[in-house]
Amino acid sequence: MATVTKKDLVCALAEKCNCQQNDAQDAVQCFLDQIIDQLSAGNRIELREFGVFETRTRNAHKARNPRSKETVDVPARARVKFKPGCAMKEKVQVLVQGASVQPPPG
């Protein structure tokens, strides 16, 4: 399984849209910046067929250091939750099904 970087996505977008890589780079960066801006404002982002991004807050709590047995306070944290859409679930599920089920001959 390969790792795809932002640069790889920019190159693919530039080729598919038949535009300059600089324009594709600006479009991808602008899109990612908008996602970050909206999430940091507390908004929920719903992209049909793709998925939903939303922020969740984890409450402050106490934890214990396993080595020293000392109790420490862990502050509240915000995190981003992603729930994939139906189309993404179906396409990704092919990875599991393709490994265990062979297609019928024909």
C-alpha positions in Angstrom: 0.0 0.0 0.0 1.5 3.3 -1.1 1.5 6.7 0.7 -0.1 9.5 -1.3 1.1 13.0 -0.5 -0.4 16.4 -1.1 2.0 16.8 -4.0 0.7 13.6 -5.6 -2.9 14.8 -5.3 -1.9 18.2 -6.8 -0.2 16.4 -9.8 -3.3 14.2 -10.4 -5.7 17.2 -10.1 -3.6 19.2 -12.6 -3.5 16.4 -15.1 -7.3 15.6 -14.7 -8.3 19.3 -15.0 -5.7 20.1 -17.7 -4.3 23.0 -15.7 -1.0 24.2 -14.3 0.3 22.6 -11.2 0.6 26.0 -9.5 -3.2 26.5 -10.0 -4.0 23.0 -8.8 -1.7 23.6 -5.7 -3.5 26.8 -4.9 -6.9 25.1 -5.2 -5.9 22.1 -3.0 -4.4 24.4 -0.4 -7.4 26.7 -0.4 -9.7 23.8 0.1 -7.7 22.4 3.0 -7.5 25.8 4.6 -11.2 26.2 4.4 -11.7 22.8 6.1 -9.4 23.9 8.9 -11.0 27.4 9.2 -14.5 25.9 9.4 -13.6 23.2 11.9 -11.8 25.7 14.1 -14.9 27.9 14.1 -16.8 24.9 15.5 -18.7 24.2 12.2 -19.5 20.7 10.9 -18.4 19.9 7.3 -20.6 17.5 5.4 -19.4 16.4 2.0 -22.0 14.1 0.4 -20.8 10.7 -0.7 -17.4 11.5 1.0 -18.0 12.0 4.7 -18.5 14.3 7.6 -15.9 16.2 9.6 -16.8 17.6 13.0 -15.0 18.6 16.2 -15.5 16.9 19.5 -14.2 18.0 22.9 -12.6 15.5 25.3 -13.2 16.6 28.8 -10.3 17.2 31.3 -9.5 14.2 33.4 -6.9 12.8 35.7 -4.4 10.2 34.5 -1.8 8.2 36.3 1.9 7.8 35.2 2.5 4.1 35.2 6.1 4.4 36.2 5.9 6.8 39.1 2.3 6.2 40.0 1.9 9.9 40.1 -1.5 11.4 39.2 -1.5 14.2 36.6 -4.2 16.5 35.3 -4.9 16.1 31.6 -6.5 19.3 30.2 -9.6 19.3 27.9 -8.7 18.8 24.2 -10.5 19.3 20.9 -10.2 16.7 18.3 -11.5 16.2 14.8 -13.8 13.2 14.1 -14.3 11.9 10.6 -17.2 9.7 9.6 -16.9 8.3 6.0 -19.8 8.5 3.6 -21.5 5.5 1.9 -19.6 5.8 -1.4 -16.2 5.9 0.5 -17.2 2.9 2.7 -18.2 0.9 -0.4 -14.9 1.6 -2.3 -12.7 1.0 0.8 -14.6 -2.2 1.6 -13.3 -3.6 -1.7 -9.9 -3.9 -0.1 -11.1 -6.4 2.4 -13.4 -8.3 0.0 -10.8 -8.4 -2.7 -8.3 -10.1 -0.4 -10.7 -12.9 0.7 -13.1 -13.3 -2.2 -12.0 -14.1 -5.7 -14.1 -12.7 -8.6 -16.2 -15.4 -10.5 -14.5 -16.6 -13.7 -16.0 -15.3 -16.8 
